[in-house]
Amino acid sequence: FFFTSDLADLEQILRDVDLPGDVVAGYLTKVADENVAAAFQQSGFNPIATYRRMITYRLPVQRPNLALEYASAADVDQLYEDLFQAFNKYTDHLPTKNRLHGYVVNQWVIVNRQAGRILGAVCFQLEGPRVNYNYLYNLSGNALDFLRLQNNFYGVMHQRGIQAGFLWINQTETRLAALHESMGWRFDGLKDYFYLRSSLN
């Protein structure tokens, strides 16, 4: 993380970033500034995605269904692979295996397991009285499995007394955003603009 109020300084910092491989930078703001965007692009970073934050102070009151199952330590490798299959490695802040193991230990990962294989999961983090609703994926192709996972997430939050939460969603995911809105989530105006400088340039 770095902070500056000087555009020339920002551009110089971005130009001086010398890391192996691709470099991704995110820019958090409620009011976009075209000068900041220009500084990124003049430093070799191209826009790749924009995420919007959603918040709620009233998570839906639901009860877990019979399919509720938490991940175990033995699931970490598969969960890690699945997260990289289902989400964007550049923009979704995917956890390291060690951090993911911590989620599992804390019972922050709910899974859909069929015939011994995980076909979907919800990963979240509790931060005091609120939840960071990190990841929900469903690889089964069955929409009911997605809904069961979502129901179990809300049910577990109700059991643990958690009423508030936040999540980040790619602004292109309009159907998913509408689903969250139907559950009481609202955009709060904060956006995360992602830029990539490819190692191939």
C-alpha positions as CSV (number, residue, x, y, z in Angstrom):
1,F,0.0,0.0,0.0
2,F,1.1,3.5,-0.6
3,F,-0.4,7.0,-0.4
4,T,0.4,10.2,-2.3
5,S,-1.4,13.3,-3.2
6,D,1.1,14.2,-5.9
7,L,0.3,12.9,-9.4
8,A,3.9,13.2,-10.6
9,D,5.0,11.3,-7.6
10,L,2.4,8.6,-8.3
11,E,3.5,8.2,-11.9
12,Q,7.1,8.0,-10.8
13,I,6.3,5.4,-8.1
14,L,4.4,3.3,-10.7
15,R,7.2,3.6,-13.3
16,D,9.8,2.5,-10.6
17,V,7.9,-0.6,-9.6
18,D,10.4,-3.4,-10.4
19,L,8.9,-6.8,-9.6
20,P,9.3,-10.1,-11.5
21,G,6.2,-11.1,-13.6
22,D,3.0,-9.2,-14.1
23,V,2.2,-6.3,-11.7
24,V,-1.3,-5.5,-10.6
25,A,-2.3,-2.2,-8.9
26,G,-5.6,-1.3,-7.4
27,Y,-6.9,2.2,-6.9
28,L,-9.7,2.6,-4.3
29,T,-12.0,5.7,-4.5
30,K,-15.5,6.9,-4.4
31,V,-14.8,9.6,-7.0
32,A,-12.7,8.5,-10.0
33,D,-10.0,10.9,-11.2
34,E,-9.1,10.8,-14.8
35,N,-5.7,12.2,-14.0
36,V,-4.9,9.2,-11.7
37,A,-6.1,6.9,-14.5
38,A,-3.8,8.7,-16.9
39,A,-0.8,8.3,-14.5
40,F,-1.4,4.6,-14.4
41,Q,-1.6,4.3,-18.1
42,Q,1.4,6.5,-18.8
43,S,3.4,4.2,-16.4
44,G,2.5,1.1,-18.5
45,F,-0.5,-0.1,-16.5
46,N,-3.7,-0.9,-18.4
47,P,-7.2,-1.1,-16.9
48,I,-8.4,-4.6,-16.5
49,A,-11.4,-4.5,-14.1
50,T,-13.5,-2.3,-11.8
51,Y,-15.0,-3.8,-8.6
52,R,-17.7,-2.2,-6.6
53,R,-18.3,-2.7,-2.9
54,M,-21.7,-3.8,-1.5
55,I,-22.7,-3.5,2.1
56,T,-25.5,-4.6,4.4
57,Y,-26.5,-4.1,8.0
58,R,-29.2,-6.7,7.9
59,L,-28.1,-10.0,6.6
60,P,-31.1,-12.3,5.7
61,V,-32.3,-14.3,8.6
62,Q,-32.1,-17.9,7.4
63,R,-31.4,-21.3,8.9
64,P,-28.7,-23.7,7.6
65,N,-30.0,-26.6,5.6
66,L,-29.1,-30.3,6.1
67,A,-26.3,-30.0,3.5
68,L,-24.2,-27.7,5.9
69,E,-20.6,-29.0,6.0
70,Y,-17.4,-27.1,6.8
71,A,-14.2,-27.7,5.0
72,S,-11.4,-29.7,6.7
73,A,-7.7,-29.3,6.6
74,A,-7.5,-32.1,4.0
75,D,-9.6,-30.0,1.6
76,V,-7.2,-27.0,1.4
77,D,-5.3,-28.1,-1.7
78,Q,-8.5,-28.7,-3.7
79,L,-10.1,-25.5,-2.4
80,Y,-7.0,-23.6,-3.4
81,E,-7.1,-25.0,-6.9
82,D,-10.8,-24.4,-7.3
83,L,-10.5,-20.8,-6.2
84,F,-7.9,-20.2,-8.9
85,Q,-10.2,-21.9,-11.4
86,A,-13.3,-19.9,-10.4
87,F,-11.9,-16.5,-9.7
88,N,-9.5,-14.0,-11.3
89,K,-6.0,-14.3,-9.9
90,Y,-5.3,-10.6,-10.6
91,T,-8.3,-9.0,-9.1
92,D,-10.0,-11.3,-6.5
93,H,-7.3,-11.1,-3.8
94,L,-7.1,-14.9,-3.6
95,P,-5.7,-16.3,-0.3
96,T,-2.4,-18.1,0.0
97,K,-2.7,-21.8,1.1
98,N,-1.6,-20.8,4.6
99,R,-4.3,-18.2,4.9
100,L,-6.9,-20.5,3.4
101,H,-5.9,-23.1,6.0
102,G,-6.6,-20.4,8.7
103,Y,-10.1,-19.9,7.2
104,V,-10.7,-23.7,7.5
105,V,-9.5,-23.8,11.1
106,N,-11.9,-20.9,11.9
107,Q,-14.8,-22.7,10.2
108,W,-15.0,-19.9,7.6
109,V,-15.3,-22.3,4.6
110,I,-18.6,-24.0,3.9
111,V,-18.5,-26.7,1.2
112,N,-20.8,-28.6,-1.1
113,R,-19.4,-32.1,-1.2
114,Q,-20.8,-34.8,-3.5
115,A,-19.3,-38.3,-3.9
116,G,-16.3,-37.2,-1.9
117,R,-15.5,-34.2,-4.2
118,I,-16.0,-30.5,-3.4
119,L,-18.2,-29.0,-6.1
120,G,-18.6,-25.6,-4.5
121,A,-17.7,-23.5,-1.5
122,V,-18.3,-20.3,0.4
123,C,-15.3,-18.6,2.0
124,F,-15.7,-15.7,4.4
125,Q,-13.9,-13.8,7.1
126,L,-15.4,-12.6,10.3
127,E,-14.1,-9.2,11.3
128,G,-15.6,-8.4,14.7
129,P,-19.4,-7.9,14.3
130,R,-19.3,-8.1,10.4
131,V,-18.5,-10.5,7.7
132,N,-16.3,-10.2,4.6
133,Y,-18.3,-12.3,2.1
134,N,-15.2,-13.2,0.1
135,Y,-15.9,-16.1,-2.3
136,L,-18.8,-18.2,-3.4
137,Y,-18.3,-20.7,-6.3
138,N,-20.3,-23.5,-7.6
139,L,-18.8,-25.9,-10.1
140,S,-21.6,-28.4,-10.2
141,G,-23.7,-26.7,-12.9
142,N,-26.7,-27.0,-10.7
143,A,-28.2,-23.6,-9.6
144,L,-29.8,-25.3,-6.5
145,D,-26.3,-26.1,-5.2
146,F,-25.4,-22.4,-5.5
147,L,-28.6,-21.5,-3.6
148,R,-27.9,-24.1,-0.9
149,L,-24.4,-22.7,-0.3
150,Q,-25.8,-19.2,-0.1
151,N,-28.5,-20.3,2.3
152,N,-26.0,-22.0,4.5
153,F,-23.8,-18.9,4.6
154,Y,-26.7,-16.8,5.7
155,G,-27.8,-19.5,8.2
156,V,-24.3,-19.7,9.8
157,M,-24.2,-15.9,10.0
158,H,-27.5,-15.9,11.8
159,Q,-26.3,-18.6,14.2
160,R,-23.2,-16.6,15.0
161,G,-25.1,-13.3,15.5
162,I,-23.5,-11.6,12.5
163,Q,-25.9,-9.0,10.9
164,A,-23.5,-6.7,8.9
165,G,-21.2,-7.5,6.0
166,F,-19.5,-6.3,2.9
167,L,-18.4,-7.8,-0.4
168,W,-16.7,-6.8,-3.6
169,I,-18.2,-7.6,-7.0
170,N,-16.9,-7.1,-10.6
171,Q,-19.2,-4.4,-12.1
172,T,-19.7,-6.7,-15.1
173,E,-21.5,-9.2,-12.9
174,T,-24.9,-7.5,-13.1
175,R,-26.9,-10.7,-12.5
176,L,-25.0,-11.6,-9.4
177,A,-25.3,-8.0,-8.2
178,A,-29.0,-8.2,-8.7
179,L,-29.2,-11.4,-6.6
180,H,-27.3,-9.7,-3.8
181,E,-29.5,-6.7,-4.0
182,S,-32.5,-9.0,-3.6
183,M,-31.0,-10.1,-0.3
184,G,-30.7,-6.6,1.0
185,W,-27.1,-5.7,-0.2
186,R,-26.5,-2.1,-1.5
187,F,-23.6,-0.5,-3.3
188,D,-21.9,2.1,-1.1
189,G,-20.1,4.0,-3.9
190,L,-16.6,2.7,-3.2
191,K,-14.8,1.3,-6.3
192,D,-11.6,-0.5,-6.8
193,Y,-10.0,0.1,-10.2
194,F,-7.5,-2.5,-11.2
195,Y,-4.6,-2.0,-13.6
196,L,-2.1,-4.5,-15.0
197,R,1.4,-4.1,-16.3
198,S,2.2,-7.2,-18.2
199,S,5.7,-8.7,-18.0
200,L,5.4,-9.3,-21.7
201,N,5.5,-5.5,-22.4
